[in-house]
Amino acid sequence: MKYQSPAIGNEISCVMHQIKNRVLKNNKKLEGILISGLKKDNFNILGKISHEFNPHGYTITILLSESHAAFHTYPEYNSLFFYLYSCRGSDDGRKTYEFVKKKLKPFYEDFNERAIIVNNKFKSLNI
Amino acid sequence: MKYQSPAIGNEISCVMHQIKNRVLKNNKKLEGILISGLKKDNFNILGKISHEFNPHGYTITILLSESHAAFHTYPEYNSLFFYLYSCRGSDDGRKTYEFVKKKLKPFYEDFNERAIIVNNKFKSLNI
């Protein structure tokens, strides 16, 4: 059988605001939260790469069989940017997002989600 | 002086369609194109992680001092998903995007761009 990825992926892009300092500056814990969320959502982790900035700030991307996820922190603003792109279909990755949000407890957030159509045949169907 | 990131980042998320097979299946070349574009746009590369799928498909994320970039290919659909998040301010990363597009020559694309406000103080200003 010829391999075909689902024709639609899902992108979640969210800034979480007013996260407590002790959470936002614990980089090891942040990594654990993101990885736990992805595993609970049955994503397969291929690898990860991260960096700690001076004097503060942390950035991590996690490569998945199903695309990728990332955290970028802004301790100076008490905010964190969360990103997840999944190729498993529309609405996917919500479980990871909900887990992360539950753990980080932002006071409010700027949430965006978008279906990503990777199969151009949809274009002619006006989807 | 206390370090502060710019209060606005920029997210570019684009599916490029109908890329020629010989381009889309040359993973080493794709990596080179993404890295060249980022360097020409003065991004600082901290590291990269990639994976080649069987029977086809390639995925790479590049960690930047200014956040991250990624390619995910769909040879079965002749398409590629390009992502770049930069914390350097609004409209940033266009130079990388234009370079990638020029090299990959998609027949058409689904381009999305969004300012990411990481400083919650903007909320009260209704920006």
gemmi code that builds the backbone of each chain (N, CA, C; Angstrom):
import gemmi

chains = {
    "A": [
        ("MET", (0.842, -1.191, 0.000), (0.000, 0.000, 0.000), (0.881, 1.245, 0.000)),
        ("LYS", (0.506, 2.191, -0.794), (1.273, 3.427, -0.862), (0.977, 4.278, 0.387)),
        ("TYR", (2.028, 4.779, 1.020), (1.806, 5.583, 2.218), (1.242, 6.958, 1.885)),
        ("GLN", (0.223, 7.355, 2.629), (-0.325, 8.707, 2.498), (-0.578, 9.300, 3.872)),
        ("SER", (-0.086, 10.497, 4.062), (-0.366, 11.223, 5.297), (-1.812, 11.710, 5.234)),
        ("PRO", (-2.454, 11.948, 6.404), (-3.780, 12.577, 6.347), (-3.679, 13.883, 5.548)),
        ("ALA", (-4.741, 14.251, 4.859), (-4.707, 15.433, 3.978), (-4.815, 16.747, 4.746)),
        ("ILE", (-5.152, 16.660, 6.021), (-5.293, 17.860, 6.847), (-4.493, 17.720, 8.133)),
        ("GLY", (-3.749, 18.763, 8.455), (-3.047, 18.810, 9.722), (-3.698, 19.870, 10.605)),
        ("ASN", (-3.194, 20.008, 11.815), (-3.756, 21.009, 12.718), (-2.641, 21.781, 13.422)),
        ("GLU", (-2.814, 23.093, 13.447), (-1.810, 23.960, 14.064), (-2.430, 24.680, 15.259)),
        ("ILE", (-1.786, 24.536, 16.404), (-2.209, 25.270, 17.601), (-1.070, 26.206, 17.983)),
        ("SER", (-1.392, 27.465, 18.134), (-0.393, 28.488, 18.421), (-0.988, 29.379, 19.510)),
        ("CYS", (-0.345, 29.416, 20.655), (-0.989, 30.051, 21.811), (0.016, 30.768, 22.710)),
        ("VAL", (-0.272, 32.015, 23.044), (0.526, 32.702, 24.065), (-0.232, 32.602, 25.375)),
        ("MET", (0.419, 32.055, 26.375), (-0.183, 31.938, 27.705), (0.420, 33.046, 28.574)),
        ("HIS", (-0.476, 33.870, 29.131), (-0.035, 35.044, 29.896), (-0.198, 34.871, 31.408)),
        ("GLN", (0.616, 35.629, 32.105), (0.548, 35.689, 33.584), (0.713, 34.318, 34.224)),
        ("ILE", (1.766, 33.643, 33.789), (2.134, 32.376, 34.431), (3.039, 32.729, 35.622)),
        ("LYS", (2.900, 32.002, 36.694), (3.702, 32.299, 37.888), (5.195, 32.107, 37.604)),
        ("ASN", (5.989, 32.994, 38.182), (7.440, 32.976, 37.990), (8.109, 31.646, 38.312)),
        ("ARG", (7.685, 31.056, 39.401), (8.346, 29.808, 39.809), (8.100, 28.683, 38.795)),
        ("VAL", (7.022, 28.781, 38.080), (6.727, 27.795, 37.026), (7.511, 28.163, 35.764)),
        ("LEU", (7.485, 29.432, 35.420), (8.060, 29.894, 34.154), (9.590, 29.852, 34.123)),
        ("LYS", (10.193, 29.815, 35.275), (11.657, 29.795, 35.316), (12.240, 28.424, 35.617)),
        ("ASN", (11.364, 27.446, 35.755), (11.832, 26.080, 36.011), (11.867, 25.328, 34.674)),
        ("ASN", (12.972, 25.495, 33.981), (13.063, 24.977, 32.608), (12.934, 23.457, 32.527)),
        ("LYS", (13.507, 22.787, 33.492), (13.438, 21.318, 33.502), (11.977, 20.868, 33.638)),
        ("LYS", (11.264, 21.583, 34.499), (9.854, 21.235, 34.710), (9.040, 21.531, 33.446)),
        ("LEU", (9.348, 22.645, 32.789), (8.633, 23.002, 31.559), (8.822, 21.917, 30.501)),
        ("GLU", (10.051, 21.458, 30.367), (10.331, 20.377, 29.398), (9.504, 19.138, 29.737)),
        ("GLY", (9.472, 18.817, 31.020), (8.709, 17.645, 31.467), (7.227, 17.786, 31.168)),
        ("ILE", (6.702, 18.986, 31.361), (5.272, 19.224, 31.105), (4.958, 19.034, 29.621)),
        ("LEU", (5.802, 19.600, 28.770), (5.542, 19.479, 27.328), (5.640, 18.021, 26.875)),
        ("ILE", (6.668, 17.338, 27.328), (6.841, 15.933, 26.933), (5.707, 15.059, 27.477)),
        ("SER", (5.321, 15.284, 28.716), (4.206, 14.505, 29.288), (2.921, 14.717, 28.498)),
        ("GLY", (2.651, 15.980, 28.168), (1.446, 16.287, 27.404), (1.434, 15.583, 26.058)),
        ("LEU", (2.575, 15.606, 25.385), (2.674, 14.975, 24.069), (2.499, 13.454, 24.174)),
        ("LYS", (3.097, 12.878, 25.196), (2.985, 11.420, 25.370), (1.560, 11.010, 25.696)),
        ("LYS", (0.903, 11.788, 26.549), (-0.489, 11.474, 26.896), (-1.391, 11.593, 25.672)),
        ("ASP", (-0.963, 12.412, 24.715), (-1.730, 12.623, 23.486), (-1.260, 11.667, 22.370)),
        ("ASN", (-0.461, 10.687, 22.788), (0.028, 9.635, 21.865), (0.865, 10.132, 20.700)),
        ("PHE", (1.610, 11.204, 20.931), (2.579, 11.623, 19.923), (3.865, 10.820, 20.131)),
        ("ASN", (4.561, 10.578, 19.044), (5.820, 9.841, 19.108), (6.993, 10.819, 19.000)),
        ("ILE", (7.764, 10.912, 20.073), (8.884, 11.862, 20.126), (10.128, 11.285, 19.448)),
        ("LEU", (10.617, 12.018, 18.453), (11.816, 11.581, 17.717), (13.084, 12.188, 18.322)),
        ("GLY", (12.944, 13.354, 18.930), (14.114, 14.015, 19.507), (13.739, 15.392, 19.997)),
        ("LYS", (14.684, 16.028, 20.700), (14.409, 17.371, 21.221), (15.688, 18.183, 21.246)),
        ("ILE", (15.506, 19.481, 21.222), (16.647, 20.375, 21.293), (16.198, 21.610, 22.064)),
        ("SER", (17.046, 22.047, 22.983), (16.644, 23.177, 23.827), (17.817, 24.105, 24.121)),
        ("HIS", (17.498, 25.271, 24.646), (18.534, 26.252, 24.984), (18.051, 27.146, 26.124)),
        ("GLU", (18.959, 27.404, 27.063), (18.657, 28.327, 28.170), (19.395, 29.631, 27.907)),
        ("PHE", (18.668, 30.728, 27.908), (19.283, 32.028, 27.633), (19.755, 32.701, 28.918)),
        ("ASN", (20.681, 33.610, 28.752), (21.178, 34.414, 29.845), (20.675, 35.854, 29.642)),
        ("PRO", (20.042, 36.513, 30.577), (19.854, 36.116, 31.974), (18.646, 35.209, 32.206)),
        ("HIS", (17.739, 35.119, 31.272), (16.594, 34.231, 31.443), (15.976, 33.936, 30.071)),
        ("GLY", (15.045, 33.011, 30.056), (14.402, 32.614, 28.802), (14.818, 31.204, 28.441)),
        ("TYR", (13.862, 30.452, 27.942), (14.107, 29.051, 27.624), (13.350, 28.731, 26.350)),
        ("THR", (13.970, 27.921, 25.521), (13.356, 27.578, 24.239), (13.601, 26.100, 23.958)),
        ("ILE", (12.565, 25.422, 23.515), (12.700, 23.985, 23.211), (11.811, 23.635, 22.030)),
        ("THR", (12.344, 22.829, 21.118), (11.487, 22.258, 20.073), (11.594, 20.739, 20.179)),
        ("ILE", (10.486, 20.105, 19.971), (10.431, 18.648, 20.029), (9.973, 18.130, 18.677)),
        ("LEU", (10.805, 17.293, 18.092), (10.470, 16.724, 16.790), (9.610, 15.486, 16.999)),
        ("LEU", (8.508, 15.423, 16.279), (7.565, 14.306, 16.407), (7.441, 13.560, 15.086)),
        ("SER", (7.042, 12.301, 15.176), (6.700, 11.591, 13.935), (5.544, 12.319, 13.266)),
        ("GLU", (4.755, 13.016, 14.097), (3.560, 13.711, 13.612), (3.806, 15.221, 13.454)),
        ("SER", (5.026, 15.653, 13.286), (5.470, 17.035, 13.057), (6.251, 17.617, 14.249)),
        ("HIS", (5.817, 18.741, 14.860), (6.658, 19.268, 15.936), (5.904, 20.137, 16.944)),
        ("ALA", (6.553, 20.327, 18.099), (6.007, 21.159, 19.175), (7.115, 22.050, 19.707)),
        ("ALA", (6.724, 23.163, 20.345), (7.728, 24.075, 20.900), (7.185, 24.882, 22.068)),
        ("PHE", (8.113, 25.281, 22.928), (7.877, 26.268, 23.989), (8.914, 27.368, 23.810)),
        ("HIS", (8.493, 28.621, 23.956), (9.455, 29.720, 24.068), (8.977, 30.564, 25.249)),
        ("THR", (9.826, 30.753, 26.249), (9.377, 31.502, 27.426), (9.845, 32.956, 27.395)),
        ("TYR", (9.050, 33.803, 28.028), (9.358, 35.233, 28.183), (9.161, 35.589, 29.663)),
        ("PRO", (10.130, 35.219, 30.495), (9.955, 35.496, 31.936), (9.769, 36.987, 32.219)),
        ("GLU", (10.361, 37.844, 31.375), (10.215, 39.299, 31.600), (8.775, 39.762, 31.409)),
        ("TYR", (7.961, 38.962, 30.736), (6.551, 39.303, 30.533), (5.618, 38.285, 31.209)),
        ("ASN", (6.205, 37.320, 31.908), (5.424, 36.238, 32.519), (4.584, 35.468, 31.502)),
        ("SER", (5.120, 35.338, 30.308), (4.362, 34.635, 29.272), (5.172, 33.519, 28.610)),
        ("LEU", (4.440, 32.661, 27.940), (5.044, 31.511, 27.242), (4.303, 31.302, 25.925)),
        ("PHE", (5.072, 31.067, 24.870), (4.484, 30.757, 23.565), (4.517, 29.247, 23.393)),
        ("PHE", (3.339, 28.693, 23.115), (3.215, 27.247, 22.900), (2.819, 27.008, 21.452)),
        ("TYR", (3.500, 26.055, 20.811), (3.173, 25.745, 19.424), (3.125, 24.236, 19.228)),
        ("LEU", (2.139, 23.800, 18.466), (2.069, 22.379, 18.117), (1.475, 22.245, 16.729)),
        ("TYR", (2.219, 21.583, 15.865), (1.662, 21.251, 14.562), (1.605, 19.735, 14.460)),
        ("SER", (0.422, 19.227, 14.190), (0.232, 17.794, 14.048), (-0.317, 17.477, 12.674)),
        ("CYS", (0.197, 16.421, 12.080), (-0.288, 16.022, 10.750), (-1.376, 14.953, 10.859)),
        ("ARG", (-1.896, 14.720, 12.081), (-2.849, 13.617, 12.265), (-4.295, 13.964, 11.927)),
        ("GLY", (-4.550, 15.205, 11.517), (-5.931, 15.562, 11.164), (-6.391, 16.813, 11.883)),
        ("SER", (-7.572, 17.304, 11.529), (-8.071, 18.548, 12.125), (-8.408, 18.347, 13.600)),
        ("ASP", (-8.324, 19.405, 14.358), (-8.616, 19.416, 15.808), (-7.621, 18.605, 16.636)),
        ("ASP", (-6.574, 18.107, 16.021), (-5.645, 17.254, 16.758), (-4.701, 18.087, 17.630)),
        ("GLY", (-4.260, 17.502, 18.719), (-3.288, 18.157, 19.608), (-3.940, 18.905, 20.753)),
        ("ARG", (-5.265, 18.912, 20.771), (-5.972, 19.620, 21.843), (-5.669, 19.030, 23.220)),
        ("LYS", (-5.487, 17.730, 23.244), (-5.216, 17.057, 24.522), (-3.891, 17.556, 25.101)),
        ("THR", (-2.891, 17.707, 24.226), (-1.595, 18.238, 24.669), (-1.784, 19.653, 25.186)),
        ("TYR", (-2.466, 20.453, 24.397), (-2.708, 21.852, 24.772), (-3.417, 21.962, 26.118)),
        ("GLU", (-4.451, 21.167, 26.308), (-5.215, 21.225, 27.563), (-4.352, 20.809, 28.750)),
        ("PHE", (-3.512, 19.805, 28.526), (-2.620, 19.340, 29.590), (-1.638, 20.446, 29.982)),
        ("VAL", (-1.027, 21.063, 28.967), (-0.055, 22.135, 29.207), (-0.719, 23.294, 29.962)),
        ("LYS", (-1.893, 23.668, 29.514), (-2.614, 24.782, 30.136), (-2.957, 24.478, 31.601)),
        ("LYS", (-3.374, 23.270, 31.828), (-3.724, 22.844, 33.191), (-2.507, 22.938, 34.111)),
        ("LYS", (-1.347, 22.584, 33.568), (-0.127, 22.587, 34.386), (0.433, 24.004, 34.582)),
        ("LEU", (0.352, 24.838, 33.544), (0.972, 26.169, 33.626), (0.057, 27.224, 34.247)),
        ("LYS", (-1.228, 26.941, 34.219), (-2.218, 27.842, 34.828), (-2.052, 29.313, 34.436)),
        ("PRO", (-2.083, 29.642, 33.148), (-2.004, 31.053, 32.748), (-3.285, 31.780, 33.191)),
        ("PHE", (-3.145, 33.077, 33.446), (-4.324, 33.860, 33.861), (-5.240, 34.081, 32.663)),
        ("TYR", (-4.635, 34.296, 31.518), (-5.422, 34.333, 30.277), (-4.515, 33.948, 29.118)),
        ("GLU", (-5.083, 33.828, 27.934), (-4.288, 33.332, 26.811), (-4.789, 33.890, 25.490)),
        ("ASP", (-3.916, 33.822, 24.506), (-4.278, 34.199, 23.140), (-4.143, 32.917, 22.314)),
        ("PHE", (-5.276, 32.247, 22.102), (-5.293, 30.924, 21.478), (-5.670, 31.008, 19.997)),
        ("ASN", (-4.899, 30.336, 19.178), (-5.223, 30.261, 17.755), (-5.079, 28.837, 17.260)),
        ("GLU", (-6.001, 28.449, 16.405), (-5.956, 27.093, 15.849), (-6.335, 27.174, 14.376)),
        ("ARG", (-5.681, 26.345, 13.578), (-5.909, 26.442, 12.136), (-5.717, 25.083, 11.479)),
        ("ALA", (-6.656, 24.705, 10.640), (-6.489, 23.468, 9.866), (-5.494, 23.750, 8.745)),
        ("ILE", (-4.601, 22.820, 8.539), (-3.572, 22.981, 7.514), (-3.826, 21.938, 6.430)),
        ("ILE", (-4.226, 22.398, 5.264), (-4.560, 21.472, 4.177), (-3.322, 21.219, 3.328)),
        ("VAL", (-2.813, 20.013, 3.417), (-1.562, 19.710, 2.713), (-1.792, 19.023, 1.365)),
        ("ASN", (-3.022, 18.578, 1.149), (-3.360, 17.946, -0.120), (-4.055, 18.967, -1.020)),
        ("ASN", (-3.377, 19.338, -2.089), (-3.888, 20.422, -2.927), (-5.211, 20.082, -3.619)),
        ("LYS", (-5.580, 18.799, -3.631), (-6.823, 18.421, -4.295), (-8.027, 19.091, -3.644)),
        ("PHE", (-7.874, 19.456, -2.371), (-8.962, 20.136, -1.675), (-9.252, 21.493, -2.270)),
        ("LYS", (-8.255, 22.072, -2.880), (-8.406, 23.427, -3.412), (-9.554, 23.488, -4.414)),
        ("SER", (-9.601, 22.503, -5.275), (-10.623, 22.511, -6.305), (-12.020, 22.243, -5.733)),
        ("LEU", (-12.060, 21.716, -4.520), (-13.354, 21.460, -3.884), (-13.816, 22.648, -3.052)),
        ("ASN", (-13.000, 23.696, -3.057), (-13.287, 24.915, -2.289), (-13.414, 24.668, -0.793)),
        ("ILE", (-12.656, 23.715, -0.297), (-12.640, 23.494, 1.163), (-11.557, 24.387, 1.751)),
    ],
    "B": [
        ("MET", (21.475, 46.798, 32.565), (20.158, 46.933, 31.934), (19.428, 45.590, 31.960)),
        ("LYS", (18.186, 45.643, 32.304), (17.390, 44.426, 32.365), (17.052, 43.965, 30.940)),
        ("TYR", (17.230, 42.680, 30.677), (16.932, 42.202, 29.327), (15.425, 42.124, 29.067)),
        ("GLN", (15.018, 42.602, 27.904), (13.624, 42.472, 27.494), (13.564, 42.078, 26.029)),
        ("SER", (12.802, 41.045, 25.758), (12.550, 40.637, 24.375), (11.596, 41.654, 23.751)),
        ("PRO", (11.625, 41.824, 22.421), (10.577, 42.655, 21.794), (9.204, 42.144, 22.232)),
        ("ALA", (8.247, 43.036, 22.345), (6.926, 42.669, 22.859), (6.057, 41.955, 21.814)),
        ("ILE", (6.516, 41.970, 20.579), (5.751, 41.325, 19.494), (6.661, 40.407, 18.691)),
        ("GLY", (6.167, 39.203, 18.427), (6.872, 38.281, 17.557), (6.086, 38.115, 16.269)),
        ("ASN", (6.609, 37.337, 15.355), (5.902, 37.120, 14.094), (5.920, 35.646, 13.722)),
        ("GLU", (4.756, 35.166, 13.301), (4.621, 33.766, 12.938), (4.251, 33.654, 11.459)),
        ("ILE", (5.049, 32.895, 10.733), (4.731, 32.620, 9.328), (4.494, 31.122, 9.205)),
        ("SER", (3.364, 30.770, 8.636), (2.970, 29.370, 8.516), (2.418, 29.196, 7.108)),
        ("CYS", (3.065, 28.360, 6.333), (2.731, 28.321, 4.903), (2.834, 26.916, 4.319)),
        ("VAL", (1.802, 26.499, 3.599), (1.900, 25.250, 2.844), (2.226, 25.619, 1.403)),
        ("MET", (3.319, 25.079, 0.908), (3.705, 25.320, -0.482), (3.320, 24.088, -1.298)),
        ("HIS", (2.521, 24.326, -2.347), (1.971, 23.220, -3.132), (2.646, 23.081, -4.500)),
        ("GLN", (2.571, 21.848, -4.993), (3.067, 21.533, -6.345), (4.546, 21.884, -6.512)),
        ("ILE", (5.318, 21.409, -5.562), (6.777, 21.529, -5.681), (7.261, 20.312, -6.477)),
        ("LYS", (8.253, 20.526, -7.307), (8.745, 19.419, -8.137), (9.347, 18.308, -7.268)),
        ("ASN", (9.092, 17.082, -7.680), (9.549, 15.904, -6.943), (11.041, 15.874, -6.658)),
        ("ARG", (11.810, 16.251, -7.645), (13.264, 16.166, -7.458), (13.748, 17.154, -6.388)),
        ("VAL", (12.995, 18.204, -6.177), (13.325, 19.168, -5.112), (12.815, 18.643, -3.771)),
        ("LEU", (11.592, 18.152, -3.785), (10.917, 17.763, -2.546), (11.484, 16.493, -1.915)),
        ("LYS", (12.186, 15.712, -2.723), (12.737, 14.467, -2.170), (14.231, 14.549, -1.875)),
        ("ASN", (14.809, 15.722, -2.114), (16.235, 15.909, -1.827), (16.373, 16.557, -0.430)),
        ("ASN", (16.359, 15.700, 0.575), (16.294, 16.196, 1.956), (17.507, 17.043, 2.347)),
        ("LYS", (18.669, 16.626, 1.860), (19.885, 17.382, 2.181), (19.785, 18.800, 1.601)),
        ("LYS", (19.273, 18.857, 0.381), (19.124, 20.173, -0.260), (18.085, 21.030, 0.479)),
        ("LEU", (17.010, 20.403, 0.904), (15.967, 21.144, 1.643), (16.550, 21.749, 2.913)),
        ("GLU", (17.327, 20.950, 3.623), (17.968, 21.450, 4.856), (18.850, 22.662, 4.538)),
        ("GLY", (19.623, 22.527, 3.458), (20.504, 23.615, 3.047), (19.743, 24.885, 2.702)),
        ("ILE", (18.603, 24.724, 2.042), (17.781, 25.890, 1.666), (17.256, 26.602, 2.908)),
        ("LEU", (16.743, 25.825, 3.850), (16.199, 26.440, 5.067), (17.301, 27.159, 5.858)),
        ("ILE", (18.424, 26.498, 6.014), (19.533, 27.108, 6.772), (20.071, 28.351, 6.061)),
        ("SER", (20.224, 28.265, 4.749), (20.703, 29.440, 3.997), (19.756, 30.621, 4.156)),
        ("GLY", (18.460, 30.348, 4.040), (17.462, 31.416, 4.174), (17.542, 32.067, 5.545)),
        ("LEU", (17.667, 31.262, 6.569), (17.735, 31.784, 7.941), (19.002, 32.614, 8.151)),
        ("LYS", (20.102, 32.125, 7.598), (21.367, 32.867, 7.756), (21.323, 34.201, 7.013)),
        ("LYS", (20.760, 34.176, 5.814), (20.651, 35.431, 5.041), (19.754, 36.443, 5.760)),
        ("ASP", (18.839, 35.922, 6.573), (17.919, 36.771, 7.320), (18.478, 37.104, 8.720)),
        ("ASN", (19.758, 36.781, 8.902), (20.461, 37.082, 10.165), (19.892, 36.415, 11.408)),
        ("PHE", (19.345, 35.223, 11.221), (18.950, 34.446, 12.393), (20.176, 33.685, 12.904)),
        ("ASN", (20.204, 33.467, 14.203), (21.310, 32.731, 14.808), (20.872, 31.298, 15.123)),
        ("ILE", (21.486, 30.335, 14.453), (21.101, 28.935, 14.606), (21.780, 28.306, 15.828)),
        ("LEU", (20.934, 27.780, 16.737), (21.463, 27.147, 17.955), (21.631, 25.647, 17.760)),
        ("GLY", (20.835, 25.077, 16.888), (20.913, 23.637, 16.673), (19.805, 23.186, 15.750)),
        ("LYS", (19.872, 21.907, 15.345), (18.836, 21.380, 14.448), (18.620, 19.910, 14.733)),
        ("ILE", (17.439, 19.469, 14.380), (17.116, 18.053, 14.540), (16.202, 17.668, 13.384)),
        ("SER", (16.499, 16.514, 12.773), (15.720, 16.129, 11.591), (15.481, 14.624, 11.560)),
        ("HIS", (14.560, 14.222, 10.689), (14.244, 12.798, 10.557), (13.754, 12.508, 9.138)),
        ("GLU", (14.228, 11.388, 8.583), (13.757, 10.946, 7.260), (12.815, 9.767, 7.470)),
        ("PHE", (11.627, 9.868, 6.926), (10.643, 8.814, 7.091), (10.736, 7.778, 5.967)),
        ("ASN", (10.228, 6.605, 6.256), (10.134, 5.539, 5.277), (8.663, 5.345, 4.929)),
        ("PRO", (8.220, 5.333, 3.682), (9.024, 5.340, 2.457), (9.455, 6.733, 2.000)),
        ("HIS", (8.839, 7.777, 2.533), (9.244, 9.124, 2.144), (8.755, 10.128, 3.181)),
        ("GLY", (9.217, 11.356, 3.038), (8.840, 12.404, 3.992), (10.037, 12.791, 4.830)),
        ("TYR", (10.135, 14.064, 5.095), (11.281, 14.601, 5.813), (10.797, 15.705, 6.736)),
        ("THR", (11.391, 15.754, 7.917), (10.964, 16.743, 8.894), (12.194, 17.296, 9.597)),
        ("ILE", (12.224, 18.604, 9.744), (13.367, 19.231, 10.410), (12.885, 20.442, 11.213)),
        ("THR", (13.415, 20.583, 12.418), (13.186, 21.829, 13.157), (14.550, 22.424, 13.466)),
        ("ILE", (14.616, 23.728, 13.378), (15.855, 24.443, 13.652), (15.608, 25.403, 14.807)),
        ("LEU", (16.390, 25.234, 15.861), (16.254, 26.102, 17.029), (17.087, 27.362, 16.798)),
        ("LEU", (16.451, 28.498, 17.028), (17.108, 29.790, 16.808), (17.197, 30.573, 18.120)),
        ("SER", (18.150, 31.473, 18.198), (18.150, 32.401, 19.340), (16.854, 33.198, 19.306)),
        ("GLU", (16.307, 33.337, 18.106), (15.090, 34.138, 17.902), (13.844, 33.261, 17.768)),
        ("SER", (13.857, 32.048, 18.287), (12.744, 31.083, 18.335), (12.985, 29.859, 17.444)),
        ("HIS", (12.125, 29.564, 16.437), (12.396, 28.336, 15.678), (11.772, 28.328, 14.287)),
        ("ALA", (12.284, 27.412, 13.467), (11.796, 27.235, 12.094), (11.646, 25.738, 11.828)),
        ("ALA", (10.804, 25.393, 10.846), (10.608, 23.972, 10.522), (10.174, 23.769, 9.075)),
        ("PHE", (10.511, 22.587, 8.574), (9.997, 22.067, 7.294), (9.368, 20.706, 7.594)),
        ("HIS", (8.206, 20.434, 7.002), (7.658, 19.071, 7.012), (7.224, 18.799, 5.575)),
        ("THR", (7.764, 17.755, 4.980), (7.421, 17.491, 3.575), (6.337, 16.420, 3.432)),
        ("TYR", (5.581, 16.543, 2.352), (4.545, 15.571, 1.985), (4.743, 15.218, 0.515)),
        ("PRO", (5.708, 14.360, 0.231), (5.964, 14.030, -1.180), (4.746, 13.422, -1.877)),
        ("GLU", (3.899, 12.727, -1.097), (2.706, 12.109, -1.697), (1.721, 13.150, -2.206)),
        ("TYR", (1.851, 14.390, -1.719), (0.976, 15.475, -2.169), (1.756, 16.583, -2.887)),
        ("ASN", (3.048, 16.362, -3.052), (3.928, 17.395, -3.643), (3.888, 18.712, -2.869)),
        ("SER", (3.740, 18.604, -1.563), (3.667, 19.825, -0.768), (4.654, 19.831, 0.396)),
        ("LEU", (4.859, 21.010, 0.912), (5.778, 21.208, 2.036), (5.185, 22.251, 2.972)),
        ("PHE", (5.252, 21.976, 4.261), (4.797, 22.933, 5.281), (6.019, 23.659, 5.814)),
        ("PHE", (5.961, 24.983, 5.729), (7.061, 25.822, 6.226), (6.555, 26.616, 7.415)),
        ("TYR", (7.363, 26.640, 8.480), (6.976, 27.407, 9.669), (8.164, 28.198, 10.183)),
        ("LEU", (7.880, 29.409, 10.590), (8.925, 30.229, 11.208), (8.288, 31.125, 12.251)),
        ("TYR", (8.786, 31.029, 13.456), (8.366, 31.963, 14.493), (9.596, 32.750, 14.920)),
        ("SER", (9.492, 34.059, 14.837), (10.588, 34.939, 15.229), (10.126, 35.881, 16.325)),
        ("CYS", (10.972, 36.083, 17.309), (10.621, 37.008, 18.410), (11.187, 38.407, 18.147)),
        ("ARG", (11.651, 38.657, 16.917), (12.315, 39.948, 16.656), (11.367, 41.105, 16.315)),
        ("GLY", (10.077, 40.835, 16.283), (9.141, 41.915, 15.964), (8.192, 41.532, 14.847)),
        ("SER", (7.200, 42.386, 14.590), (6.205, 42.070, 13.564), (6.827, 42.114, 12.173)),
        ("ASP", (6.247, 41.363, 11.275), (6.687, 41.260, 9.873), (8.061, 40.603, 9.710)),
        ("ASP", (8.631, 40.087, 10.781), (9.961, 39.517, 10.685), (9.933, 38.107, 10.076)),
        ("GLY", (11.036, 37.751, 9.423), (11.164, 36.408, 8.848), (10.736, 36.338, 7.388)),
        ("ARG", (10.255, 37.445, 6.864), (9.808, 37.465, 5.455), (10.954, 37.150, 4.496)),
        ("LYS", (12.141, 37.609, 4.854), (13.298, 37.384, 3.986), (13.583, 35.875, 3.869)),
        ("THR", (13.465, 35.178, 4.998), (13.653, 33.718, 4.976), (12.584, 33.081, 4.098)),
        ("TYR", (11.349, 33.481, 4.334), (10.221, 32.933, 3.582), (10.389, 33.162, 2.079)),
        ("GLU", (10.770, 34.375, 1.702), (10.930, 34.698, 0.280), (12.058, 33.862, -0.340)),
        ("PHE", (13.114, 33.670, 0.416), (14.242, 32.871, -0.075), (13.807, 31.419, -0.307)),
        ("VAL", (13.115, 30.867, 0.688), (12.650, 29.474, 0.591), (11.721, 29.315, -0.616)),
        ("LYS", (10.809, 30.237, -0.770), (9.835, 30.183, -1.867), (10.541, 30.257, -3.230)),
        ("LYS", (11.514, 31.130, -3.303), (12.267, 31.297, -4.557), (12.994, 30.004, -4.937)),
        ("LYS", (13.488, 29.310, -3.922), (14.237, 28.074, -4.181), (13.318, 26.889, -4.469)),
        ("LEU", (12.181, 26.823, -3.782), (11.308, 25.645, -3.922), (10.324, 25.776, -5.081)),
        ("LYS", (10.081, 26.989, -5.491), (9.191, 27.267, -6.629), (7.850, 26.527, -6.572)),
        ("PRO", (7.063, 26.721, -5.518), (5.736, 26.088, -5.481), (4.834, 26.725, -6.541)),
        ("PHE", (3.882, 25.945, -7.032), (2.957, 26.470, -8.038), (1.969, 27.433, -7.374)),
        ("TYR", (1.557, 27.096, -6.175), (0.763, 28.036, -5.368), (0.986, 27.717, -3.900)),
        ("GLU", (0.433, 28.561, -3.044), (0.695, 28.378, -1.618), (-0.477, 28.858, -0.775)),
        ("ASP", (-0.491, 28.386, 0.457), (-1.468, 28.856, 1.441), (-0.650, 29.533, 2.529)),
        ("PHE", (-0.563, 30.860, 2.450), (0.310, 31.639, 3.318), (-0.464, 32.286, 4.466)),
        ("ASN", (0.057, 32.141, 5.658), (-0.547, 32.801, 6.819), (0.522, 33.465, 7.665)),
        ("GLU", (0.207, 34.628, 8.157), (1.154, 35.367, 8.989), (0.377, 35.998, 10.131)),
        ("ARG", (1.004, 36.043, 11.296), (0.281, 36.536, 12.470), (1.252, 37.179, 13.445)),
        ("ALA", (0.915, 38.350, 13.921), (1.718, 38.976, 14.975), (1.404, 38.278, 16.293)),
        ("ILE", (2.441, 37.996, 17.054), (2.282, 37.302, 18.334), (2.659, 38.280, 19.448)),
        ("ILE", (1.677, 38.683, 20.217), (1.935, 39.651, 21.281), (2.253, 38.914, 22.578)),
        ("VAL", (3.511, 39.040, 22.980), (3.936, 38.283, 24.163), (3.902, 39.118, 25.439)),
        ("ASN", (3.772, 40.427, 25.268), (3.702, 41.313, 26.422), (2.249, 41.646, 26.705)),
        ("ASN", (1.738, 41.154, 27.808), (0.305, 41.311, 28.089), (-0.122, 42.759, 28.295)),
        ("LYS", (0.860, 43.645, 28.508), (0.513, 45.055, 28.722), (-0.214, 45.638, 27.511)),
        ("PHE", (0.031, 45.026, 26.345), (-0.642, 45.497, 25.135), (-2.141, 45.265, 25.202)),
        ("LYS", (-2.524, 44.286, 25.971), (-3.941, 43.937, 26.050), (-4.777, 45.137, 26.497)),
        ("SER", (-4.285, 45.829, 27.503), (-5.048, 46.959, 28.019), (-5.043, 48.145, 27.051)),
        ("LEU", (-4.117, 48.122, 26.099), (-4.064, 49.199, 25.111), (-4.894, 48.882, 23.871)),
        ("ASN", (-5.497, 47.700, 23.880), (-6.311, 47.237, 22.753), (-5.541, 47.144, 21.443)),
        ("ILE", (-4.278, 46.803, 21.545), (-3.509, 46.597, 20.312), (-3.712, 45.148, 19.891)),
    ],
}
model = gemmi.Model(1)
for chain_id, residues in chains.items():
    chain = gemmi.Chain(chain_id)
    for i, (resn, *xyz) in enumerate(residues, 1):
        res = gemmi.Residue()
        res.name, res.seqid = resn, gemmi.SeqId(i, " ")
        for name, pos in zip(("N", "CA", "C"), xyz):
            atom = gemmi.Atom()
            atom.name, atom.element = name, gemmi.Element(name[0])
            atom.pos, atom.b_iso = gemmi.Position(*pos), 0.0
            res.add_atom(atom)
        chain.add_residue(res)
    model.add_chain(chain)
structure = gemmi.Structure()
structure.add_model(model)
structure.setup_entities()
